[in-house]
């Protein structure tokens, strides 16, 4: 999946971790990675910090700026 990471507009988005999980999950599901979206969420909910949660998200998606990606949510 490394080369096929879907883009997710999280740079400049509301930084609430639940909001970011939602954006990343939608991007993954839209790209056909429903299993990975669930896996990512499970891992984030078990994480110990905000930074760890962001690192996990970036394993699954390519972060892009809000307004800089035509298929953002």
PDB file with SEQRES, HELIX, SHEET and CRYST1 records, atoms N, CA, C and O in Angstrom:
SEQRES   1 A   73  UNK UNK UNK UNK UNK UNK UNK UNK UNK UNK UNK UNK UNK          
SEQRES   2 A   73  UNK UNK UNK UNK UNK UNK UNK UNK UNK UNK UNK UNK UNK          
SEQRES   3 A   73  UNK UNK UNK UNK UNK UNK UNK UNK UNK UNK UNK UNK UNK          
SEQRES   4 A   73  UNK UNK UNK UNK UNK UNK UNK UNK UNK UNK UNK UNK UNK          
SEQRES   5 A   73  UNK UNK UNK UNK UNK UNK UNK UNK UNK UNK UNK UNK UNK          
SEQRES   6 A   73  UNK UNK UNK UNK UNK UNK UNK UNK                              
HELIX    1 AA1 UNK A    2  UNK A    4  5                                   3    
HELIX    2 AA2 UNK A   17  UNK A   30  1                                  14    
HELIX    3 AA3 UNK A   34  UNK A   45  1                                  12    
HELIX    4 AA4 UNK A   50  UNK A   60  1                                  11    
SHEET    1 AA1 2 UNK A   6  UNK A  11  0                                        
SHEET    2 AA1 2 UNK A  61  UNK A  65  1                                        
CRYST1    1.000    1.000    1.000  90.00  90.00  90.00 P 1           1          
ATOM      1  N   UNK A   1       0.828  -1.197   0.000  1.00  0.00           N  
ATOM      2  CA  UNK A   1       0.000   0.000   0.000  1.00  0.00           C  
ATOM      3  C   UNK A   1       0.871   1.259   0.000  1.00  0.00           C  
ATOM      4  O   UNK A   1       0.369   2.347  -0.280  1.00  0.00           O  
ATOM      5  N   UNK A   2       2.136   1.134   0.301  1.00  0.00           N  
ATOM      6  CA  UNK A   2       3.027   2.289   0.433  1.00  0.00           C  
ATOM      7  C   UNK A   2       2.918   3.254  -0.741  1.00  0.00           C  
ATOM      8  O   UNK A   2       2.846   4.464  -0.523  1.00  0.00           O  
ATOM      9  N   UNK A   3       2.904   2.763  -1.974  1.00  0.00           N  
ATOM     10  CA  UNK A   3       2.849   3.633  -3.145  1.00  0.00           C  
ATOM     11  C   UNK A   3       1.434   4.055  -3.506  1.00  0.00           C  
ATOM     12  O   UNK A   3       1.241   4.981  -4.293  1.00  0.00           O  
ATOM     13  N   UNK A   4       0.457   3.387  -2.942  1.00  0.00           N  
ATOM     14  CA  UNK A   4      -0.935   3.643  -3.294  1.00  0.00           C  
ATOM     15  C   UNK A   4      -1.694   4.393  -2.212  1.00  0.00           C  
ATOM     16  O   UNK A   4      -2.923   4.340  -2.173  1.00  0.00           O  
ATOM     17  N   UNK A   5      -0.990   5.086  -1.342  1.00  0.00           N  
ATOM     18  CA  UNK A   5      -1.668   5.791  -0.256  1.00  0.00           C  
ATOM     19  C   UNK A   5      -2.601   6.850  -0.824  1.00  0.00           C  
ATOM     20  O   UNK A   5      -2.193   7.670  -1.647  1.00  0.00           O  
ATOM     21  N   UNK A   6      -3.861   6.830  -0.381  1.00  0.00           N  
ATOM     22  CA  UNK A   6      -4.769   7.897  -0.822  1.00  0.00           C  
ATOM     23  C   UNK A   6      -4.405   9.209  -0.130  1.00  0.00           C  
ATOM     24  O   UNK A   6      -3.881   9.217   0.984  1.00  0.00           O  
ATOM     25  N   UNK A   7      -4.690  10.300  -0.804  1.00  0.00           N  
ATOM     26  CA  UNK A   7      -4.458  11.624  -0.240  1.00  0.00           C  
ATOM     27  C   UNK A   7      -5.594  11.963   0.722  1.00  0.00           C  
ATOM     28  O   UNK A   7      -6.758  11.649   0.472  1.00  0.00           O  
ATOM     29  N   UNK A   8      -5.228  12.612   1.831  1.00  0.00           N  
ATOM     30  CA  UNK A   8      -6.225  13.065   2.803  1.00  0.00           C  
ATOM     31  C   UNK A   8      -5.879  14.486   3.220  1.00  0.00           C  
ATOM     32  O   UNK A   8      -4.753  14.762   3.635  1.00  0.00           O  
ATOM     33  N   UNK A   9      -6.841  15.378   3.110  1.00  0.00           N  
ATOM     34  CA  UNK A   9      -6.628  16.804   3.400  1.00  0.00           C  
ATOM     35  C   UNK A   9      -6.687  17.054   4.900  1.00  0.00           C  
ATOM     36  O   UNK A   9      -7.697  17.518   5.429  1.00  0.00           O  
ATOM     37  N   UNK A  10      -5.578  16.736   5.580  1.00  0.00           N  
ATOM     38  CA  UNK A  10      -5.534  16.940   7.033  1.00  0.00           C  
ATOM     39  C   UNK A  10      -4.634  18.108   7.435  1.00  0.00           C  
ATOM     40  O   UNK A  10      -4.707  18.573   8.573  1.00  0.00           O  
ATOM     41  N   UNK A  11      -3.791  18.589   6.528  1.00  0.00           N  
ATOM     42  CA  UNK A  11      -2.916  19.723   6.849  1.00  0.00           C  
ATOM     43  C   UNK A  11      -3.764  20.995   6.813  1.00  0.00           C  
ATOM     44  O   UNK A  11      -4.297  21.361   5.765  1.00  0.00           O  
ATOM     45  N   UNK A  12      -3.884  21.651   7.935  1.00  0.00           N  
ATOM     46  CA  UNK A  12      -4.706  22.852   8.034  1.00  0.00           C  
ATOM     47  C   UNK A  12      -6.144  22.574   8.432  1.00  0.00           C  
ATOM     48  O   UNK A  12      -6.938  23.503   8.579  1.00  0.00           O  
ATOM     49  N   UNK A  13      -6.490  21.293   8.609  1.00  0.00           N  
ATOM     50  CA  UNK A  13      -7.846  20.931   9.046  1.00  0.00           C  
ATOM     51  C   UNK A  13      -7.940  21.092  10.559  1.00  0.00           C  
ATOM     52  O   UNK A  13      -6.921  21.218  11.238  1.00  0.00           O  
ATOM     53  N   UNK A  14      -9.160  21.088  11.085  1.00  0.00           N  
ATOM     54  CA  UNK A  14      -9.374  21.076  12.533  1.00  0.00           C  
ATOM     55  C   UNK A  14      -8.561  19.912  13.087  1.00  0.00           C  
ATOM     56  O   UNK A  14      -8.759  18.769  12.673  1.00  0.00           O  
ATOM     57  N   UNK A  15      -7.658  20.182  14.006  1.00  0.00           N  
ATOM     58  CA  UNK A  15      -6.732  19.175  14.497  1.00  0.00           C  
ATOM     59  C   UNK A  15      -7.275  18.199  15.511  1.00  0.00           C  
ATOM     60  O   UNK A  15      -6.524  17.377  16.037  1.00  0.00           O  
ATOM     61  N   UNK A  16      -8.569  18.267  15.802  1.00  0.00           N  
ATOM     62  CA  UNK A  16      -9.171  17.300  16.709  1.00  0.00           C  
ATOM     63  C   UNK A  16      -8.918  15.905  16.157  1.00  0.00           C  
ATOM     64  O   UNK A  16      -9.192  15.637  14.987  1.00  0.00           O  
ATOM     65  N   UNK A  17      -8.398  15.018  16.996  1.00  0.00           N  
ATOM     66  CA  UNK A  17      -7.997  13.695  16.512  1.00  0.00           C  
ATOM     67  C   UNK A  17      -9.174  12.938  15.891  1.00  0.00           C  
ATOM     68  O   UNK A  17      -8.982  12.202  14.923  1.00  0.00           O  
ATOM     69  N   UNK A  18     -10.370  13.100  16.420  1.00  0.00           N  
ATOM     70  CA  UNK A  18     -11.539  12.413  15.859  1.00  0.00           C  
ATOM     71  C   UNK A  18     -11.883  12.949  14.478  1.00  0.00           C  
ATOM     72  O   UNK A  18     -12.291  12.190  13.599  1.00  0.00           O  
ATOM     73  N   UNK A  19     -11.722  14.243  14.285  1.00  0.00           N  
ATOM     74  CA  UNK A  19     -11.940  14.838  12.969  1.00  0.00           C  
ATOM     75  C   UNK A  19     -10.933  14.282  11.963  1.00  0.00           C  
ATOM     76  O   UNK A  19     -11.293  13.923  10.842  1.00  0.00           O  
ATOM     77  N   UNK A  20      -9.673  14.218  12.378  1.00  0.00           N  
ATOM     78  CA  UNK A  20      -8.627  13.725  11.477  1.00  0.00           C  
ATOM     79  C   UNK A  20      -8.828  12.247  11.136  1.00  0.00           C  
ATOM     80  O   UNK A  20      -8.607  11.833   9.998  1.00  0.00           O  
ATOM     81  N   UNK A  21      -9.246  11.458  12.126  1.00  0.00           N  
ATOM     82  CA  UNK A  21      -9.545  10.045  11.864  1.00  0.00           C  
ATOM     83  C   UNK A  21     -10.655   9.949  10.824  1.00  0.00           C  
ATOM     84  O   UNK A  21     -10.579   9.127   9.911  1.00  0.00           O  
ATOM     85  N   UNK A  22     -11.681  10.781  10.956  1.00  0.00           N  
ATOM     86  CA  UNK A  22     -12.791  10.767   9.999  1.00  0.00           C  
ATOM     87  C   UNK A  22     -12.339  11.101   8.589  1.00  0.00           C  
ATOM     88  O   UNK A  22     -12.741  10.440   7.632  1.00  0.00           O  
ATOM     89  N   UNK A  23     -11.508  12.121   8.458  1.00  0.00           N  
ATOM     90  CA  UNK A  23     -11.010  12.514   7.136  1.00  0.00           C  
ATOM     91  C   UNK A  23     -10.189  11.382   6.523  1.00  0.00           C  
ATOM     92  O   UNK A  23     -10.363  11.035   5.355  1.00  0.00           O  
ATOM     93  N   UNK A  24      -9.294  10.816   7.328  1.00  0.00           N  
ATOM     94  CA  UNK A  24      -8.441   9.723   6.828  1.00  0.00           C  
ATOM     95  C   UNK A  24      -9.267   8.491   6.477  1.00  0.00           C  
ATOM     96  O   UNK A  24      -9.035   7.861   5.445  1.00  0.00           O  
ATOM     97  N   UNK A  25     -10.219   8.149   7.320  1.00  0.00           N  
ATOM     98  CA  UNK A  25     -11.067   6.981   7.063  1.00  0.00           C  
ATOM     99  C   UNK A  25     -11.856   7.131   5.774  1.00  0.00           C  
ATOM    100  O   UNK A  25     -11.952   6.190   4.987  1.00  0.00           O  
ATOM    101  N   UNK A  26     -12.424   8.314   5.557  1.00  0.00           N  
ATOM    102  CA  UNK A  26     -13.190   8.550   4.332  1.00  0.00           C  
ATOM    103  C   UNK A  26     -12.304   8.426   3.100  1.00  0.00           C  
ATOM    104  O   UNK A  26     -12.709   7.852   2.089  1.00  0.00           O  
ATOM    105  N   UNK A  27     -11.096   8.965   3.191  1.00  0.00           N  
ATOM    106  CA  UNK A  27     -10.173   8.872   2.054  1.00  0.00           C  
ATOM    107  C   UNK A  27      -9.804   7.415   1.769  1.00  0.00           C  
ATOM    108  O   UNK A  27      -9.771   6.991   0.614  1.00  0.00           O  
ATOM    109  N   UNK A  28      -9.530   6.663   2.817  1.00  0.00           N  
ATOM    110  CA  UNK A  28      -9.181   5.254   2.645  1.00  0.00           C  
ATOM    111  C   UNK A  28     -10.351   4.467   2.046  1.00  0.00           C  
ATOM    112  O   UNK A  28     -10.169   3.693   1.107  1.00  0.00           O  
ATOM    113  N   UNK A  29     -11.536   4.668   2.590  1.00  0.00           N  
ATOM    114  CA  UNK A  29     -12.714   3.941   2.094  1.00  0.00           C  
ATOM    115  C   UNK A  29     -13.020   4.293   0.642  1.00  0.00           C  
ATOM    116  O   UNK A  29     -13.365   3.421  -0.155  1.00  0.00           O  
ATOM    117  N   UNK A  30     -12.890   5.579   0.302  1.00  0.00           N  
ATOM    118  CA  UNK A  30     -13.151   6.004  -1.074  1.00  0.00           C  
ATOM    119  C   UNK A  30     -12.181   5.338  -2.051  1.00  0.00           C  
ATOM    120  O   UNK A  30     -12.529   5.072  -3.202  1.00  0.00           O  
ATOM    121  N   UNK A  31     -10.957   5.072  -1.577  1.00  0.00           N  
ATOM    122  CA  UNK A  31      -9.932   4.442  -2.417  1.00  0.00           C  
ATOM    123  C   UNK A  31     -10.033   2.911  -2.391  1.00  0.00           C  
ATOM    124  O   UNK A  31      -9.227   2.223  -3.017  1.00  0.00           O  
ATOM    125  N   UNK A  32     -11.025   2.383  -1.665  1.00  0.00           N  
ATOM    126  CA  UNK A  32     -11.219   0.934  -1.630  1.00  0.00           C  
ATOM    127  C   UNK A  32     -10.478   0.230  -0.511  1.00  0.00           C  
ATOM    128  O   UNK A  32     -10.317  -0.990  -0.547  1.00  0.00           O  
ATOM    129  N   UNK A  33     -10.027   0.978   0.480  1.00  0.00           N  
ATOM    130  CA  UNK A  33      -9.273   0.405   1.596  1.00  0.00           C  
ATOM    131  C   UNK A  33     -10.104   0.393   2.877  1.00  0.00           C  
ATOM    132  O   UNK A  33      -9.687   0.947   3.894  1.00  0.00           O  
ATOM    133  N   UNK A  34     -11.258  -0.227   2.829  1.00  0.00           N  
ATOM    134  CA  UNK A  34     -12.143  -0.255   3.992  1.00  0.00           C  
ATOM    135  C   UNK A  34     -11.505  -1.003   5.163  1.00  0.00           C  
ATOM    136  O   UNK A  34     -11.581  -0.548   6.305  1.00  0.00           O  
ATOM    137  N   UNK A  35     -10.885  -2.134   4.886  1.00  0.00           N  
ATOM    138  CA  UNK A  35     -10.222  -2.915   5.940  1.00  0.00           C  
ATOM    139  C   UNK A  35      -9.119  -2.088   6.604  1.00  0.00           C  
ATOM    140  O   UNK A  35      -8.980  -2.094   7.827  1.00  0.00           O  
ATOM    141  N   UNK A  36      -8.346  -1.382   5.796  1.00  0.00           N  
ATOM    142  CA  UNK A  36      -7.259  -0.559   6.323  1.00  0.00           C  
ATOM    143  C   UNK A  36      -7.786   0.611   7.144  1.00  0.00           C  
ATOM    144  O   UNK A  36      -7.165   1.004   8.132  1.00  0.00           O  
ATOM    145  N   UNK A  37      -8.936   1.175   6.740  1.00  0.00           N  
ATOM    146  CA  UNK A  37      -9.542   2.271   7.499  1.00  0.00           C  
ATOM    147  C   UNK A  37      -9.896   1.797   8.909  1.00  0.00           C  
ATOM    148  O   UNK A  37      -9.656   2.499   9.891  1.00  0.00           O  
ATOM    149  N   UNK A  38     -10.465   0.610   8.991  1.00  0.00           N  
ATOM    150  CA  UNK A  38     -10.829   0.042  10.292  1.00  0.00           C  
ATOM    151  C   UNK A  38      -9.567  -0.258  11.113  1.00  0.00           C  
ATOM    152  O   UNK A  38      -9.501   0.043  12.305  1.00  0.00           O  
ATOM    153  N   UNK A  39      -8.585  -0.848  10.463  1.00  0.00           N  
ATOM    154  CA  UNK A  39      -7.318  -1.178  11.127  1.00  0.00           C  
ATOM    155  C   UNK A  39      -6.643   0.090  11.667  1.00  0.00           C  
ATOM    156  O   UNK A  39      -6.168   0.112  12.802  1.00  0.00           O  
ATOM    157  N   UNK A  40      -6.606   1.144  10.843  1.00  0.00           N  
ATOM    158  CA  UNK A  40      -6.003   2.406  11.250  1.00  0.00           C  
ATOM    159  C   UNK A  40      -6.706   2.963  12.493  1.00  0.00           C  
ATOM    160  O   UNK A  40      -6.052   3.353  13.460  1.00  0.00           O  
ATOM    161  N   UNK A  41      -8.033   2.995  12.461  1.00  0.00           N  
ATOM    162  CA  UNK A  41      -8.802   3.530  13.588  1.00  0.00           C  
ATOM    163  C   UNK A  41      -8.523   2.737  14.863  1.00  0.00           C  
ATOM    164  O   UNK A  41      -8.320   3.324  15.926  1.00  0.00           O  
ATOM    165  N   UNK A  42      -8.513   1.427  14.764  1.00  0.00           N  
ATOM    166  CA  UNK A  42      -8.251   0.578  15.928  1.00  0.00           C  
ATOM    167  C   UNK A  42      -6.876   0.884  16.519  1.00  0.00           C  
ATOM    168  O   UNK A  42      -6.726   0.995  17.736  1.00  0.00           O  
ATOM    169  N   UNK A  43      -5.882   1.018  15.655  1.00  0.00           N  
ATOM    170  CA  UNK A  43      -4.529   1.312  16.120  1.00  0.00           C  
ATOM    171  C   UNK A  43      -4.453   2.684  16.779  1.00  0.00           C  
ATOM    172  O   UNK A  43      -3.786   2.848  17.801  1.00  0.00           O  
ATOM    173  N   UNK A  44      -5.130   3.668  16.200  1.00  0.00           N  
ATOM    174  CA  UNK A  44      -5.113   5.020  16.768  1.00  0.00           C  
ATOM    175  C   UNK A  44      -5.766   5.043  18.140  1.00  0.00           C  
ATOM    176  O   UNK A  44      -5.260   5.695  19.053  1.00  0.00           O  
ATOM    177  N   UNK A  45      -6.880   4.344  18.300  1.00  0.00           N  
ATOM    178  CA  UNK A  45      -7.569   4.339  19.588  1.00  0.00           C  
ATOM    179  C   UNK A  45      -6.732   3.676  20.673  1.00  0.00           C  
ATOM    180  O   UNK A  45      -6.962   3.914  21.858  1.00  0.00           O  
ATOM    181  N   UNK A  46      -5.775   2.854  20.292  1.00  0.00           N  
ATOM    182  CA  UNK A  46      -4.872   2.210  21.257  1.00  0.00           C  
ATOM    183  C   UNK A  46      -3.583   3.012  21.461  1.00  0.00           C  
ATOM    184  O   UNK A  46      -2.765   2.665  22.314  1.00  0.00           O  
ATOM    185  N   UNK A  47      -3.403   4.074  20.686  1.00  0.00           N  
ATOM    186  CA  UNK A  47      -2.164   4.856  20.769  1.00  0.00           C  
ATOM    187  C   UNK A  47      -2.109   5.627  22.089  1.00  0.00           C  
ATOM    188  O   UNK A  47      -3.126   5.838  22.751  1.00  0.00           O  
ATOM    189  N   UNK A  48      -0.909   6.032  22.446  1.00  0.00           N  
ATOM    190  CA  UNK A  48      -0.681   6.690  23.734  1.00  0.00           C  
ATOM    191  C   UNK A  48      -0.586   8.205  23.644  1.00  0.00           C  
ATOM    192  O   UNK A  48      -0.596   8.884  24.671  1.00  0.00           O  
ATOM    193  N   UNK A  49      -0.494   8.752  22.419  1.00  0.00           N  
ATOM    194  CA  UNK A  49      -0.337  10.199  22.302  1.00  0.00           C  
ATOM    195  C   UNK A  49      -0.883  10.698  20.968  1.00  0.00           C  
ATOM    196  O   UNK A  49      -1.131   9.926  20.041  1.00  0.00           O  
ATOM    197  N   UNK A  50      -1.058  11.999  20.908  1.00  0.00           N  
ATOM    198  CA  UNK A  50      -1.506  12.650  19.670  1.00  0.00           C  
ATOM    199  C   UNK A  50      -0.477  12.438  18.566  1.00  0.00           C  
ATOM    200  O   UNK A  50      -0.832  12.131  17.428  1.00  0.00           O  
ATOM    201  N   UNK A  51       0.802  12.602  18.907  1.00  0.00           N  
ATOM    202  CA  UNK A  51       1.861  12.423  17.908  1.00  0.00           C  
ATOM    203  C   UNK A  51       1.879  11.002  17.364  1.00  0.00           C  
ATOM    204  O   UNK A  51       2.079  10.796  16.167  1.00  0.00           O  
ATOM    205  N   UNK A  52       1.670  10.023  18.237  1.00  0.00           N  
ATOM    206  CA  UNK A  52       1.620   8.633  17.793  1.00  0.00           C  
ATOM    207  C   UNK A  52       0.419   8.422  16.866  1.00  0.00           C  
ATOM    208  O   UNK A  52       0.521   7.714  15.864  1.00  0.00           O  
ATOM    209  N   UNK A  53      -0.703   9.032  17.201  1.00  0.00           N  
ATOM    210  CA  UNK A  53      -1.903   8.919  16.364  1.00  0.00           C  
ATOM    211  C   UNK A  53      -1.637   9.495  14.970  1.00  0.00           C  
ATOM    212  O   UNK A  53      -2.012   8.892  13.965  1.00  0.00           O  
ATOM    213  N   UNK A  54      -0.990  10.660  14.914  1.00  0.00           N  
ATOM    214  CA  UNK A  54      -0.668  11.263  13.612  1.00  0.00           C  
ATOM    215  C   UNK A  54       0.287  10.385  12.808  1.00  0.00           C  
ATOM    216  O   UNK A  54       0.137  10.244  11.594  1.00  0.00           O  
ATOM    217  N   UNK A  55       1.255   9.804  13.479  1.00  0.00           N  
ATOM    218  CA  UNK A  55       2.210   8.927  12.793  1.00  0.00           C  
ATOM    219  C   UNK A  55       1.497   7.721  12.195  1.00  0.00           C  
ATOM    220  O   UNK A  55       1.811   7.296  11.083  1.00  0.00           O  
ATOM    221  N   UNK A  56       0.545   7.174  12.929  1.00  0.00           N  
ATOM    222  CA  UNK A  56      -0.225   6.027  12.420  1.00  0.00           C  
ATOM    223  C   UNK A  56      -1.025   6.443  11.195  1.00  0.00           C  
ATOM    224  O   UNK A  56      -1.048   5.721  10.198  1.00  0.00           O  
ATOM    225  N   UNK A  57      -1.683   7.600  11.257  1.00  0.00           N  
ATOM    226  CA  UNK A  57      -2.453   8.075  10.108  1.00  0.00           C  
ATOM    227  C   UNK A  57      -1.568   8.173   8.874  1.00  0.00           C  
ATOM    228  O   UNK A  57      -1.971   7.780   7.779  1.00  0.00           O  
ATOM    229  N   UNK A  58      -0.371   8.694   9.052  1.00  0.00           N  
ATOM    230  CA  UNK A  58       0.536   8.902   7.921  1.00  0.00           C  
ATOM    231  C   UNK A  58       1.092   7.603   7.358  1.00  0.00           C  
ATOM    232  O   UNK A  58       1.658   7.602   6.265  1.00  0.00           O  
ATOM    233  N   UNK A  59       0.944   6.502   8.077  1.00  0.00           N  
ATOM    234  CA  UNK A  59       1.297   5.190   7.530  1.00  0.00           C  
ATOM    235  C   UNK A  59       0.286   4.770   6.464  1.00  0.00           C  
ATOM    236  O   UNK A  59       0.605   3.992   5.565  1.00  0.00           O  
ATOM    237  N   UNK A  60      -0.935   5.292   6.576  1.00  0.00           N  
ATOM    238  CA  UNK A  60      -2.034   4.856   5.719  1.00  0.00           C  
ATOM    239  C   UNK A  60      -2.399   5.857   4.621  1.00  0.00           C  
ATOM    240  O   UNK A  60      -2.894   5.469   3.563  1.00  0.00           O  
ATOM    241  N   UNK A  61      -2.154   7.135   4.873  1.00  0.00           N  
ATOM    242  CA  UNK A  61      -2.559   8.174   3.911  1.00  0.00           C  
ATOM    243  C   UNK A  61      -1.391   9.087   3.585  1.00  0.00           C  
ATOM    244  O   UNK A  61      -0.381   9.109   4.289  1.00  0.00           O  
ATOM    245  N   UNK A  62      -1.550   9.840   2.502  1.00  0.00           N  
ATOM    246  CA  UNK A  62      -0.611  10.905   2.169  1.00  0.00           C  
ATOM    247  C   UNK A  62      -1.264  12.216   2.574  1.00  0.00           C  
ATOM    248  O   UNK A  62      -2.257  12.618   1.967  1.00  0.00           O  
ATOM    249  N   UNK A  63      -0.725  12.899   3.593  1.00  0.00           N  
ATOM    250  CA  UNK A  63      -1.361  14.150   4.029  1.00  0.00           C  
ATOM    251  C   UNK A  63      -1.160  15.268   3.015  1.00  0.00           C  
ATOM    252  O   UNK A  63      -0.057  15.476   2.509  1.00  0.00           O  
ATOM    253  N   UNK A  64      -2.238  15.979   2.728  1.00  0.00           N  
ATOM    254  CA  UNK A  64      -2.178  17.143   1.844  1.00  0.00           C  
ATOM    255  C   UNK A  64      -2.912  18.293   2.528  1.00  0.00           C  
ATOM    256  O   UNK A  64      -3.663  18.087   3.481  1.00  0.00           O  
ATOM    257  N   UNK A  65      -2.681  19.512   2.024  1.00  0.00           N  
ATOM    258  CA  UNK A  65      -3.316  20.692   2.607  1.00  0.00           C  
ATOM    259  C   UNK A  65      -4.797  20.773   2.257  1.00  0.00           C  
ATOM    260  O   UNK A  65      -5.222  20.386   1.168  1.00  0.00           O  
ATOM    261  N   UNK A  66      -5.566  21.285   3.207  1.00  0.00           N  
ATOM    262  CA  UNK A  66      -6.974  21.574   2.960  1.00  0.00           C  
ATOM    263  C   UNK A  66      -7.028  22.578   1.812  1.00  0.00           C  
ATOM    264  O   UNK A  66      -6.311  23.578   1.832  1.00  0.00           O  
ATOM    265  N   UNK A  67      -7.854  22.325   0.833  1.00  0.00           N  
ATOM    266  CA  UNK A  67      -7.969  23.215  -0.311  1.00  0.00           C  
ATOM    267  C   UNK A  67      -6.963  22.915  -1.415  1.00  0.00           C  
ATOM    268  O   UNK A  67      -7.025  23.505  -2.494  1.00  0.00           O  
ATOM    269  N   UNK A  68      -6.045  22.006  -1.148  1.00  0.00           N  
ATOM    270  CA  UNK A  68      -5.019  21.685  -2.131  1.00  0.00           C  
ATOM    271  C   UNK A  68      -5.249  20.370  -2.829  1.00  0.00           C  
ATOM    272  O   UNK A  68      -4.393  19.896  -3.575  1.00  0.00           O  
ATOM    273  N   UNK A  69      -6.406  19.777  -2.588  1.00  0.00           N  
ATOM    274  CA  UNK A  69      -6.707  18.471  -3.173  1.00  0.00           C  
ATOM    275  C   UNK A  69      -8.161  18.462  -3.608  1.00  0.00           C  
ATOM    276  O   UNK A  69      -9.055  18.750  -2.813  1.00  0.00           O  
ATOM    277  N   UNK A  70      -8.394  18.137  -4.856  1.00  0.00           N  
ATOM    278  CA  UNK A  70      -9.738  18.282  -5.423  1.00  0.00           C  
ATOM    279  C   UNK A  70     -10.785  17.317  -4.855  1.00  0.00           C  
ATOM    280  O   UNK A  70     -11.980  17.596  -4.948  1.00  0.00           O  
ATOM    281  N   UNK A  71     -10.369  16.205  -4.278  1.00  0.00           N  
ATOM    282  CA  UNK A  71     -11.337  15.226  -3.753  1.00  0.00           C  
ATOM    283  C   UNK A  71     -11.431  15.236  -2.232  1.00  0.00           C  
ATOM    284  O   UNK A  71     -11.787  14.224  -1.628  1.00  0.00           O  
ATOM    285  N   UNK A  72     -11.114  16.370  -1.609  1.00  0.00           N  
ATOM    286  CA  UNK A  72     -11.140  16.403  -0.161  1.00  0.00           C  
ATOM    287  C   UNK A  72     -12.571  16.403   0.351  1.00  0.00           C  
ATOM    288  O   UNK A  72     -13.519  16.646  -0.394  1.00  0.00           O  
ATOM    289  N   UNK A  73     -12.702  16.125   1.644  1.00  0.00           N  
ATOM    290  CA  UNK A  73     -14.015  16.060   2.262  1.00  0.00           C  
ATOM    291  C   UNK A  73     -14.244  17.261   3.130  1.00  0.00           C  
ATOM    292  O   UNK A  73     -15.304  17.388   3.741  1.00  0.00           O  
TER     293      UNK A  73                                                      
END                                                                             
